[in-house]
Amino acid sequence: MATEQDPRVSAIAIGDQRIEYHKPDLTLAYSVLAPKVSEAWAFLRCGNIEDAKKALASAQSAIDTAAMTSATIEIVGDGSSR
């Protein structure tokens, strides 16, 4: 369980339950995304549509992976074990 001081976690309290969700770390996604989009743009400028599509699909994959990784949600009760 993460604490409220953890900057990577946000929480919502509802009654005696607390729902924690992890903020996404998009640093890796952006570091992968930027070169792929630049690559796609270069392919488009040369008229190479198929390679541009492949580069953009690879960029989309990085975004999807980041979204799935950041979707971690934890429901915390009143401290009793479940």
Secondary structure by P-SEA (a helix, b strand, c coil): ccccccccbbbbbcccbbbbbbcccaaaaaaaaaaaaaaaaaaaaacaaaaaaaaaaaaaaaaaaaaaaacbbbbbcccccc
